[in-house]
Amino acid sequence: MSKLTLAGLALLLLLLFLSPQASGPKAFGGTKRVVRSEEQGGTLQKMIVESGSVTMDLDLNRLNGVGSAPQSTAKLQFAVAANSFFSVLVFNDLLRGPDHGSMTLVLQNSASNLPLSLSASVRQLVVEKLPSGAAFDLAVRDGKTGFVFFNVEAGRYAYEATGQSLSISGGRLLISSQFAKVLGRPSHAGSIAGQISVTAAMEPIEINHLIKTVM
């Protein structure tokens, strides 16, 4: 494949992905477009989270700076708020990756012994897709103040086309530099403080049919 053809395909996909953001699926109404391409034809869908759940398993010893006590953990369960806008791209029923946006989390249980700063923000957390080129793919932050508690490393994405479901598993929660300073332990920035997993039902908000052009 020539460099010119690759450049043309990259430009086409860029134009397709740069669709305007909206508050939810009804704002788009399932937009459909037909686009001609000199490369592979197929169906490109932009999908957002319709509903979902998020689990964080936290290492309380690490968060509270306790090294000698028996291991203490906390499991935080969240639902994904209905007004969230976290989008992914799916091409021919295969996940191409997260696009942009964030999931607003609604706490479903209670947990004790959390650090004070995290306890104060636990009911207003969001999981955010970070910009392309950032050191990490996702972050957990306070949705009101923007304070970043954790960066997410090595999460595995999976998409099931029949049920239109997305899962993210095995994501490691790394203490952010901001959080480490508030904890009084700046050297703990980047330390693993637990894991995060996501399960979500997805719905399409934009569908593009790419038709291969016969030369």
Secondary structure, DSSP 8 states (H G I E B T S, - for coil): --HHHHHHHHHHHHHHH-----SSHHHHTSEEEEEEESS--EEEEEEEEEEEEEEEEEEHHHHHT--SS---EEEEEEEE-TT-EEEEEEETTEEEEEEEEEEEEEE-S--SS--HHHHHHGGGEEEEE--TTSS-SEEEEETTT--EEEEEES-EEEEETTTTEEEEEEEEEEE-HHHHHHTT-GGGTT-EEEEEEEEEEEEEEEEEEEEE---
